[in-house]
């Protein structure tokens, strides 16, 4: 047995090593091959993000230059006079620290008193401002005014610099934002211009700490000239194409065309003998392009550290494989001990404890799965036996409930039939008795007087009506709610007040001494489209119950309306309903006692009729002097 265990352990350890080592080697090879690309891609994204941050800072700075010109242009357009022009130029430079100078150019012959041409120029020199009228006109025309006058739109213009090798001062180089000035009639009268210093913009760009050594920013104009560059000898006098051999440096030529075309992207170029990675993006509103130039060896710095990482991964990986192999072997053999414990529990009759299923294909795994299947089969059979016993008990309990319910239903049915027979027997006995009396007195006319005969006829008619009402209730109760809703045709146009008076007259035929007060807030001409039969039955039932179960002297029928509904409210003064009966008020066959009159169908049928008419029947539980019920109907 010990020999088998040792052989199995060696077999498992060898299998794990043969499986893990190739995967580990392939993973390290893929990691090594892909590392340079991934590191380079991440570095490009980092440099692109750095460029976008700087570009955003540049655009914000340029916005601070554009805003003074846009904000003060209206004052020049409203009052285009020499004094106002000087004041506005002075105001723009004085209130905006980023503005190096401001100028206003008037179109020819706008101010004849000053000659054909007139312009104002305000410049910041240290902490002082200097304002000049009629400076060198040709210089300003070449500088900025031609383009906005031709296009009629505000724009940034490239700096115009006339220089010689000995006179040019790059720190004084400026960029100009020009905005045309127009009168209310749309006529162009001149141009306002504000300037900023490229020297100040370069300091702004280089304020942030650069994460890459020996990297720098450069700003290129639309014709490829260097506007910002760490090498000041190139500024404004040289372009990207200057001193570049197209055969030796085609990548630098391509970069120049990409940037001057206003495109965004990145590429590798050779500058001198070193490879650089350049990210470039145009500045909105200008034909300039900003670029971040990084040495490629700085971007790939992490690549050279990759060898140490690979060696460390190999050492750690081999140690981890050995540790995992030993652990897996122990876990593989351990199920034998678990199977021993489980078999003891099964032999003792405990089938509920589940033997875990193994996903392996070895001998131990198959043995464990066989025991697990056996245990599940035994547990399944015992569970089915217990389930059948439980189902049989539940069926017996359900049968007992069904028998009790059937007995209760039979009892209710017999009780209802007795109540129906009792209530129908009384009017039938009255009618039969009076009919016999009338038959016997037919031969002797003096036996019954006219007054007595009228009373007999009235009582026979009243009982006949009661009998007919009970029969109609039984017929209505036999219908379902859905059938009644289908049969209820709302095609009768009924007067709201006239219908109430008709129902009151009908109630007086049963209760002549009843005092029913009619209170209406609606017009006699108000009519609703409804079903006459169902509405009469519902309202009559409410008045009948009020007259029957109250003192009969304080019955009130109130009629109110809203924009969408009409309400009939019947209230009385009497004992009302017990609290335990209020919830069952609209339930069929609900009565106060076995000896009380009625079938217990009146209010439930009235409720159903009201819903069939599109309304509702509502009992007021807050009224305690008697009963109050409201019939709500749509207009």
MARTI-785592 format. One line per 3 residues: number of its first residue (from 1); their letters; for each residue z, x, y of C-alpha. Coordinates in nm, 2 decimals, decimal comma. Layout:
BEGIN
NUM	a	Z/X/Y | ...
END
This chain:
BEGIN
1	xxx	0,00/0,00/0,00 | 0,08/0,29/0,23 | -0,26/0,45/0,15
4	xxx	-0,44/0,13/0,25 | -0,26/0,11/0,58 | -0,35/0,47/0,67
7	xxx	-0,71/0,42/0,57 | -0,73/0,10/0,77 | -0,57/0,26/1,08
10	xxx	-0,81/0,55/1,07 | -1,10/0,31/1,03 | -0,99/0,10/1,32
13	xxx	-0,93/0,41/1,54 | -1,27/0,55/1,46 | -1,44/0,22/1,53
16	xxx	-1,27/0,18/1,87 | -1,36/0,54/1,97 | -1,73/0,49/1,86
19	xxx	-1,74/0,18/2,07 | -1,56/0,29/2,38 | -1,69/0,64/2,42
22	xxx	-2,06/0,55/2,46 | -1,98/0,27/2,70 | -1,76/0,50/2,90
25	xxx	-2,03/0,77/2,91 | -2,30/0,52/3,01 | -2,07/0,37/3,28
28	xxx	-2,00/0,72/3,43 | -2,37/0,81/3,42 | -2,46/0,49/3,60
31	xxx	-2,18/0,55/3,85 | -2,30/0,90/3,92 | -2,67/0,79/3,96
34	xxx	-2,59/0,50/4,19 | -2,32/0,67/4,40 | -2,55/0,84/4,64
37	xxx	-2,75/0,52/4,71 | -2,43/0,31/4,75 | -2,26/0,57/4,97
40	xxx	-2,57/0,61/5,18 | -2,61/0,23/5,21 | -2,25/0,19/5,32
43	xxx	-2,29/0,47/5,57 | -2,60/0,31/5,72 | -2,42/-0,02/5,75
46	xxx	-2,13/0,16/5,92 | -2,36/0,34/6,17 | -2,55/0,01/6,23
49	xxx	-2,22/-0,16/6,31 | -2,12/0,12/6,54 | -2,46/0,09/6,72
52	xxx	-2,42/-0,28/6,76 | -2,07/-0,24/6,91 | -2,20/0,02/7,16
55	xxx	-2,50/-0,20/7,24 | -2,28/-0,50/7,31 | -2,07/-0,28/7,55
58	xxx	-2,40/-0,17/7,72 | -2,52/-0,53/7,76 | -2,18/-0,64/7,90
61	xxx	-2,20/-0,35/8,15 | -2,56/-0,46/8,25 | -2,44/-0,82/8,28
64	xxx	-2,18/-0,70/8,54 | -2,48/-0,56/8,74 | -2,69/-0,88/8,70
67	xxx	-2,42/-1,12/8,80 | -2,37/-1,00/9,16 | -2,74/-1,04/9,23
70	xxx	-2,76/-1,38/9,07 | -2,44/-1,50/9,24 | -2,53/-1,39/9,59
73	xxx	-2,91/-1,47/9,59 | -2,84/-1,82/9,71 | -2,68/-1,69/10,04
76	xxx	-3,00/-1,49/10,11 | -3,22/-1,78/10,03 | -3,02/-2,01/10,25
79	xxx	-3,00/-1,76/10,55 | -3,27/-1,50/10,53 | -3,19/-1,32/10,85
82	xxx	-3,15/-0,94/10,91 | -2,78/-0,97/10,99 | -2,72/-1,19/10,68
85	xxx	-2,92/-0,95/10,46 | -2,71/-0,65/10,57 | -2,39/-0,84/10,52
88	xxx	-2,49/-0,95/10,16 | -2,60/-0,60/10,06 | -2,27/-0,47/10,19
91	xxx	-2,08/-0,75/10,01 | -2,25/-0,68/9,67 | -2,17/-0,31/9,67
94	xxx	-1,82/-0,35/9,82 | -1,69/-0,61/9,57 | -1,85/-0,47/9,25
97	xxx	-1,74/-0,13/9,15 | -2,02/-0,09/8,88 | -2,30/-0,14/9,14
100	xxx	-2,42/0,20/9,28 | -2,64/0,05/9,55 | -2,80/-0,27/9,66
103	xxx	-3,12/-0,34/9,86 | -3,32/-0,63/9,99 | -3,70/-0,62/10,04
106	xxx	-3,87/-0,87/10,27 | -4,23/-0,96/10,21 | -4,47/-0,83/10,48
109	xxx	-4,46/-1,00/10,82 | -4,14/-1,19/10,74 | -3,97/-1,03/11,05
112	xxx	-4,25/-0,94/11,30 | -3,99/-0,81/11,55 | -3,92/-0,52/11,31
115	xxx	-4,28/-0,46/11,22 | -4,49/-0,54/10,92 | -4,23/-0,43/10,67
118	xxx	-3,85/-0,47/10,66 | -3,59/-0,38/10,40 | -3,21/-0,31/10,38
121	xxx	-3,05/-0,05/10,16 | -2,67/-0,02/10,09 | -2,54/0,28/9,89
124	xxx	-2,20/0,38/9,76 | -2,10/0,73/9,84 | -1,76/0,81/9,70
127	xxx	-1,53/0,55/9,85 | -1,75/0,47/10,15 | -2,06/0,25/10,19
130	xxx	-2,37/0,33/10,39 | -2,62/0,07/10,49 | -2,97/0,16/10,61
133	xxx	-3,24/-0,07/10,76 | -3,61/0,01/10,70 | -3,57/0,30/10,47
136	xxx	-3,87/0,47/10,31 | -4,07/0,16/10,22 | -4,32/0,32/9,98
139	xxx	-4,04/0,45/9,77 | -3,89/0,11/9,71 | -4,22/-0,04/9,64
142	xxx	-4,28/0,21/9,37 | -3,92/0,18/9,25 | -3,89/-0,19/9,17
145	xxx	-4,04/-0,45/9,39 | -4,40/-0,47/9,26 | -4,31/-0,62/8,92
148	xxx	-4,08/-0,91/9,02 | -4,32/-1,00/9,30 | -4,61/-1,02/9,06
151	xxx	-4,43/-1,21/8,78 | -4,20/-1,41/9,00 | -3,91/-1,36/8,76
154	xxx	-3,59/-1,15/8,76 | -3,63/-0,83/8,55 | -3,50/-0,48/8,49
157	xxx	-3,74/-0,20/8,59 | -3,76/0,16/8,47 | -3,63/0,41/8,71
160	xxx	-3,89/0,58/8,93 | -3,81/0,94/9,01 | -4,01/1,18/9,21
163	xxx	-3,88/1,52/9,14 | -3,94/1,89/9,13 | -3,77/2,14/8,91
166	xxx	-3,54/2,24/9,19 | -3,46/1,90/9,35 | -3,40/1,65/9,08
169	xxx	-3,03/1,55/9,02 | -2,99/1,36/8,70 | -2,65/1,23/8,80
172	xxx	-2,82/1,02/9,08 | -3,07/0,85/8,84 | -3,04/0,48/8,87
175	xxx	-3,17/0,16/8,70 | -3,26/-0,14/8,91 | -3,22/-0,52/8,85
178	xxx	-3,46/-0,72/9,07 | -3,44/-1,09/9,14 | -3,71/-1,27/9,36
181	xxx	-3,58/-1,48/9,65 | -3,74/-1,82/9,72 | -3,70/-2,08/9,99
184	xxx	-3,65/-2,45/9,90 | -4,02/-2,52/9,91 | -4,07/-2,25/9,64
187	xxx	-4,22/-1,98/9,87 | -4,12/-1,63/9,78 | -3,96/-1,45/10,08
190	xxx	-3,84/-1,12/9,93 | -3,65/-0,94/9,65 | -3,29/-0,85/9,60
193	xxx	-3,21/-0,55/9,39 | -2,89/-0,39/9,25 | -2,87/-0,05/9,09
196	xxx	-2,64/0,12/8,84 | -2,61/0,49/8,76 | -2,73/0,62/8,43
199	xxx	-2,46/0,89/8,45 | -2,19/0,62/8,45 | -2,37/0,43/8,17
202	xxx	-2,37/0,75/7,96 | -2,00/0,79/8,01 | -1,94/0,43/7,91
205	xxx	-2,15/0,48/7,59 | -1,96/0,80/7,50 | -1,61/0,66/7,57
208	xxx	-1,56/0,55/7,22 | -1,46/0,81/6,96 | -1,75/0,88/6,73
211	xxx	-1,66/0,87/6,36 | -1,94/1,11/6,28 | -1,94/1,48/6,39
214	xxx	-2,24/1,61/6,58 | -2,38/1,25/6,63 | -2,49/1,12/6,97
217	xxx	-2,66/0,83/7,15 | -2,99/0,83/7,33 | -3,16/0,57/7,55
220	xxx	-3,54/0,55/7,55 | -3,75/0,37/7,82 | -4,06/0,17/7,74
223	xxx	-4,29/0,47/7,78 | -4,07/0,69/7,56 | -3,88/0,88/7,83
226	xxx	-3,53/0,99/7,77 | -3,29/0,80/7,99 | -2,97/0,91/7,82
229	xxx	-2,95/1,22/7,60 | -2,69/1,50/7,56 | -2,96/1,75/7,64
232	xxx	-3,01/1,70/8,02 | -3,32/1,91/8,03 | -3,51/1,62/7,86
235	xxx	-3,39/1,34/8,09 | -3,67/1,15/8,26 | -3,92/1,44/8,24
238	xxx	-3,97/1,44/7,86 | -4,05/1,17/7,60 | -4,00/1,14/7,23
241	xxx	-4,36/1,27/7,19 | -4,32/1,58/7,41 | -4,36/1,90/7,21
244	xxx	-4,39/1,71/6,88 | -4,65/1,82/6,63 | -4,79/1,50/6,46
247	xxx	-4,86/1,69/6,14 | -4,52/1,85/6,12 | -4,31/1,56/6,25
250	xxx	-4,48/1,23/6,17 | -4,14/1,07/6,12 | -4,04/1,14/6,48
253	xxx	-4,38/1,00/6,61 | -4,31/0,68/6,40 | -3,96/0,66/6,55
256	xxx	-4,11/0,67/6,90 | -4,36/0,39/6,83 | -4,09/0,18/6,67
259	xxx	-3,84/0,21/6,96 | -4,10/0,17/7,24 | -4,23/-0,14/7,06
262	xxx	-3,89/-0,30/7,10 | -3,82/-0,31/6,72 | -3,48/-0,27/6,55
265	xxx	-3,41/-0,08/6,23 | -3,32/0,27/6,10 | -3,51/0,57/5,95
268	xxx	-3,47/0,93/5,86 | -3,63/1,19/6,09 | -3,63/1,57/6,10
271	xxx	-3,52/1,71/6,44 | -3,55/2,09/6,43 | -3,46/2,20/6,08
274	xxx	-3,20/1,93/6,02 | -3,24/1,57/5,87 | -3,10/1,30/6,09
277	xxx	-3,04/0,93/6,03 | -3,14/0,72/6,34 | -3,03/0,36/6,40
280	xxx	-3,21/0,19/6,69 | -3,21/-0,15/6,85 | -3,37/-0,28/7,18
283	xxx	-3,16/-0,38/7,48 | -3,22/-0,75/7,56 | -3,39/-0,81/7,89
286	xxx	-3,53/-0,46/7,92 | -3,79/-0,24/7,75 | -3,53/0,02/7,67
289	xxx	-3,41/0,10/7,32 | -3,07/0,25/7,23 | -3,04/0,47/6,93
292	xxx	-2,75/0,64/6,73 | -2,85/0,97/6,59 | -2,63/1,10/6,30
295	xxx	-2,67/1,41/6,09 | -2,76/1,30/5,74 | -2,50/1,55/5,58
298	xxx	-2,23/1,37/5,77 | -2,34/1,03/5,63 | -2,34/1,18/5,28
301	xxx	-2,01/1,36/5,31 | -1,85/1,15/5,03 | -2,13/1,24/4,79
304	xxx	-2,02/1,60/4,77 | -1,68/1,49/4,67 | -1,82/1,29/4,38
307	xxx	-1,80/1,57/4,13 | -1,42/1,60/4,15 | -1,40/1,22/4,12
310	xxx	-1,62/1,23/3,80 | -1,40/1,50/3,64 | -1,09/1,31/3,71
313	xxx	-1,24/0,99/3,57 | -1,34/1,17/3,25 | -0,99/1,31/3,19
316	xxx	-0,82/0,98/3,27 | -1,07/0,78/3,07 | -1,02/0,99/2,76
319	xxx	-0,65/0,96/2,78 | -0,68/0,59/2,83 | -0,91/0,55/2,53
322	xxx	-0,67/0,73/2,31 | -0,38/0,52/2,43 | -0,57/0,20/2,39
325	xxx	-0,69/0,29/2,04 | -0,33/0,35/1,92 | -0,22/0,02/2,08
328	xxx	-0,51/-0,18/1,93 | -0,44/-0,04/1,58 | -0,07/-0,15/1,61
331	xxx	-0,17/-0,49/1,73 | -0,42/-0,52/1,44 | -0,17/-0,45/1,17
334	xxx	0,11/-0,65/1,33 | -0,03/-0,99/1,22 | 0,07/-0,91/0,86
337	xxx	0,44/-0,93/0,95 | 0,37/-1,26/1,14 | 0,19/-1,40/0,83
340	xxx	0,50/-1,32/0,62 | 0,73/-1,51/0,86 | 0,49/-1,81/0,88
343	xxx	0,45/-1,84/0,50 | 0,83/-1,86/0,48 | 0,84/-2,15/0,73
346	xxx	0,56/-2,33/0,55 | 0,75/-2,30/0,22 | 1,05/-2,45/0,39
349	xxx	0,84/-2,76/0,51 | 0,79/-2,66/0,87 | 0,42/-2,72/0,94
352	xxx	0,43/-2,75/1,32 | 0,44/-2,38/1,41 | 0,07/-2,27/1,46
355	xxx	-0,05/-1,95/1,31 | -0,27/-1,78/1,58 | -0,65/-1,76/1,51
358	xxx	-0,79/-1,41/1,51 | -1,15/-1,34/1,64 | -1,18/-1,03/1,43
361	xxx	-1,39/-0,98/1,11 | -1,17/-0,74/0,92 | -0,96/-0,81/0,61
364	xxx	-0,64/-0,88/0,80 | -0,83/-1,11/1,04 | -0,99/-1,31/0,76
367	xxx	-0,65/-1,34/0,58 | -0,48/-1,46/0,90 | -0,75/-1,71/0,96
370	xxx	-0,73/-1,84/0,60 | -0,36/-1,90/0,64 | -0,41/-2,06/0,98
373	xxx	-0,67/-2,30/0,83 | -0,43/-2,39/0,55 | -0,15/-2,45/0,79
376	xxx	-0,37/-2,66/1,01 | -0,49/-2,87/0,71 | -0,13/-2,93/0,60
379	xxx	-0,02/-3,01/0,95 | -0,32/-3,24/1,00 | -0,24/-3,44/0,69
382	xxx	0,13/-3,48/0,79 | 0,03/-3,58/1,14 | -0,21/-3,84/1,01
385	xxx	0,06/-3,98/0,79 | 0,30/-4,00/1,08 | 0,02/-4,15/1,29
388	xxx	-0,05/-4,42/1,04 | 0,32/-4,51/1,02 | 0,34/-4,53/1,40
391	xxx	0,02/-4,74/1,41 | 0,15/-4,98/1,15 | 0,47/-5,02/1,34
394	xxx	0,28/-5,08/1,67 | 0,06/-5,34/1,49 | 0,37/-5,52/1,36
397	xxx	0,52/-5,52/1,71 | 0,20/-5,64/1,86 | 0,18/-5,92/1,60
400	xxx	0,53/-6,02/1,68 | 0,45/-6,04/2,05 | 0,13/-6,24/1,97
403	xxx	0,33/-6,48/1,76 | 0,59/-6,52/2,03 | 0,31/-6,57/2,29
406	xxx	0,13/-6,82/2,08 | 0,45/-7,01/2,03 | 0,52/-7,00/2,40
409	xxx	0,16/-7,12/2,47 | 0,20/-7,41/2,22 | 0,53/-7,50/2,38
412	xxx	0,37/-7,49/2,73 | 0,08/-7,69/2,61 | 0,29/-7,96/2,45
415	xxx	0,52/-7,97/2,75 | 0,21/-8,00/2,98 | 0,06/-8,28/2,77
418	xxx	0,39/-8,46/2,77 | 0,41/-8,43/3,15 | 0,05/-8,55/3,19
421	xxx	0,11/-8,84/2,96 | 0,44/-8,92/3,13 | 0,28/-8,91/3,48
424	xxx	-0,02/-9,11/3,38 | 0,18/-9,36/3,18 | 0,38/-9,47/3,49
427	xxx	0,08/-9,59/3,70 | -0,09/-9,73/3,39 | 0,22/-9,94/3,31
430	xxx	0,24/-10,06/3,67 | -0,13/-10,16/3,67 | -0,10/-10,32/3,32
433	xxx	0,21/-10,51/3,41 | 0,07/-10,65/3,73 | -0,25/-10,73/3,55
436	xxx	-0,06/-10,93/3,29 | 0,13/-11,11/3,57 | -0,19/-11,20/3,75
439	xxx	-0,34/-11,32/3,42 | -0,05/-11,55/3,34 | -0,03/-11,68/3,70
442	xxx	-0,40/-11,75/3,71 | -0,34/-12,10/3,56 | -0,05/-12,17/3,81
445	xxx	-0,16/-12,08/4,16 | 0,18/-12,17/4,30 | 0,36/-11,91/4,09
448	xxx	0,28/-11,61/4,32 | 0,25/-11,64/4,69 | -0,01/-11,48/4,91
451	xxx	0,23/-11,22/5,05 | 0,35/-11,12/4,71 | -0,01/-11,11/4,58
454	xxx	-0,10/-10,87/4,86 | 0,20/-10,64/4,77 | 0,09/-10,65/4,41
457	xxx	-0,27/-10,56/4,50 | -0,15/-10,28/4,72 | 0,08/-10,13/4,45
460	xxx	-0,20/-10,16/4,19 | -0,44/-9,99/4,43 | -0,19/-9,71/4,50
463	xxx	-0,12/-9,64/4,14 | -0,49/-9,65/4,06 | -0,54/-9,39/4,34
466	xxx	-0,26/-9,17/4,19 | -0,41/-9,20/3,85 | -0,76/-9,11/3,98
469	xxx	-0,61/-8,82/4,17 | -0,44/-8,68/3,86 | -0,76/-8,72/3,66
472	xxx	-0,96/-8,54/3,93 | -0,69/-8,26/3,94 | -0,73/-8,22/3,56
475	xxx	-1,11/-8,20/3,60 | -1,07/-7,94/3,88 | -0,82/-7,74/3,68
478	xxx	-1,07/-7,72/3,39 | -1,32/-7,54/3,62 | -1,30/-7,17/3,68
481	xxx	-1,29/-7,01/4,02 | -1,64/-6,87/3,99 | -1,78/-7,21/3,88
484	xxx	-1,62/-7,39/4,17 | -1,75/-7,13/4,42 | -2,10/-7,19/4,29
487	xxx	-2,07/-7,57/4,31 | -1,92/-7,56/4,66 | -2,22/-7,63/4,89
490	xxx	-2,11/-7,59/5,25 | -2,37/-7,82/5,41 | -2,15/-8,09/5,58
493	xxx	-2,10/-8,08/5,96 | -1,75/-8,21/6,02 | -1,55/-8,28/6,34
496	xxx	-1,23/-8,08/6,33 | -1,01/-8,35/6,50 | -1,18/-8,65/6,33
499	xxx	-1,13/-8,50/5,98 | -0,76/-8,45/6,06 | -0,72/-8,82/6,17
502	xxx	-0,90/-8,94/5,86 | -0,66/-8,74/5,64 | -0,36/-8,88/5,83
505	xxx	-0,49/-9,24/5,77 | -0,53/-9,16/5,40 | -0,17/-9,03/5,38
508	xxx	-0,04/-9,35/5,55 | -0,20/-9,56/5,26 | 0,06/-9,39/5,03
511	xxx	0,34/-9,35/5,27 | 0,31/-9,63/5,54 | 0,64/-9,53/5,70
514	xxx	0,56/-9,16/5,74 | 0,56/-9,03/6,09 | 0,28/-8,78/6,13
517	xxx	0,23/-8,61/6,46 | -0,12/-8,47/6,54 | -0,13/-8,17/6,78
520	xxx	-0,47/-8,02/6,86 | -0,57/-7,75/7,11 | -0,94/-7,78/7,02
523	xxx	-1,21/-8,01/7,17 | -1,31/-8,33/7,00 | -1,66/-8,20/6,99
526	xxx	-1,58/-7,89/6,79 | -1,75/-7,91/6,45 | -1,76/-7,68/6,15
529	xxx	-2,01/-7,66/5,86 | -1,81/-7,70/5,54 | -1,78/-7,90/5,22
532	xxx	-1,64/-8,24/5,30 | -1,49/-8,32/4,96 | -1,30/-7,99/4,91
535	xxx	-1,18/-7,99/5,26 | -1,05/-8,35/5,24 | -0,88/-8,28/4,91
538	xxx	-0,71/-7,97/5,05 | -0,58/-8,12/5,37 | -0,48/-8,45/5,20
541	xxx	-0,27/-8,25/4,94 | -0,08/-8,07/5,22 | -0,01/-8,39/5,41
544	xxx	0,08/-8,58/5,08 | 0,33/-8,31/4,98 | 0,48/-8,31/5,33
547	xxx	0,53/-8,68/5,33 | 0,66/-8,69/4,97 | 0,91/-8,40/4,97
550	xxx	1,05/-8,42/5,32 | 1,23/-8,69/5,53 | 0,89/-8,83/5,62
553	xxx	0,98/-8,85/5,99 | 0,91/-8,50/6,12 | 0,57/-8,42/5,99
556	xxx	0,34/-8,23/6,22 | -0,03/-8,14/6,18 | -0,14/-7,87/6,43
559	xxx	-0,49/-7,77/6,49 | -0,57/-7,43/6,66 | -0,88/-7,21/6,67
562	xxx	-0,99/-6,85/6,75 | -1,33/-6,70/6,81 | -1,40/-6,69/6,44
565	xxx	-1,17/-6,95/6,26 | -1,00/-7,29/6,27 | -0,65/-7,34/6,14
568	xxx	-0,47/-7,66/6,02 | -0,09/-7,61/6,00 | 0,12/-7,87/5,83
571	xxx	0,50/-7,84/5,87 | 0,79/-8,08/5,78 | 1,16/-8,09/5,80
574	xxx	1,34/-8,11/5,47 | 1,49/-7,91/5,18 | 1,19/-7,67/5,16
577	xxx	1,15/-7,45/4,85 | 1,41/-7,25/4,67 | 1,37/-6,87/4,71
580	xxx	1,29/-6,82/4,34 | 1,00/-7,07/4,36 | 0,82/-6,93/4,67
583	xxx	0,65/-6,65/4,47 | 0,52/-6,91/4,22 | 0,41/-7,16/4,48
586	xxx	0,04/-7,13/4,41 | 0,07/-7,08/4,03 | -0,05/-7,37/3,82
589	xxx	0,20/-7,60/3,65 | 0,48/-7,47/3,87 | 0,74/-7,75/3,95
592	xxx	1,10/-7,77/4,06 | 1,22/-7,92/3,73 | 1,11/-8,11/3,42
595	xxx	1,19/-8,44/3,58 | 1,01/-8,38/3,91 | 0,70/-8,57/3,99
598	xxx	0,35/-8,42/3,99 | 0,15/-8,20/3,76 | 0,21/-7,87/3,94
601	xxx	-0,16/-7,85/4,02 | -0,19/-7,97/4,38 | -0,12/-7,65/4,58
604	xxx	-0,29/-7,42/4,33 | -0,61/-7,63/4,35 | -0,58/-7,66/4,73
607	xxx	-0,55/-7,27/4,74 | -0,87/-7,24/4,53 | -1,05/-7,50/4,74
610	xxx	-0,96/-7,31/5,05 | -1,10/-6,98/4,91 | -1,42/-7,16/4,79
613	xxx	-1,47/-7,28/5,15 | -1,44/-6,92/5,27 | -1,09/-6,95/5,40
616	xxx	-0,74/-6,92/5,27 | -0,41/-7,11/5,23 | -0,10/-6,93/5,36
619	xxx	0,26/-7,02/5,31 | 0,50/-6,93/5,60 | 0,80/-6,77/5,44
622	xxx	0,98/-6,73/5,78 | 1,00/-7,10/5,84 | 1,34/-7,23/5,70
625	xxx	1,37/-7,59/5,83 | 1,14/-7,72/5,56 | 0,79/-7,61/5,46
628	xxx	0,50/-7,48/5,67 | 0,15/-7,42/5,52 | -0,16/-7,31/5,71
631	xxx	-0,52/-7,38/5,61 | -0,76/-7,12/5,76 | -1,13/-7,19/5,77
634	xx	-1,42/-7,00/5,92 | -1,61/-7,15/6,21
END
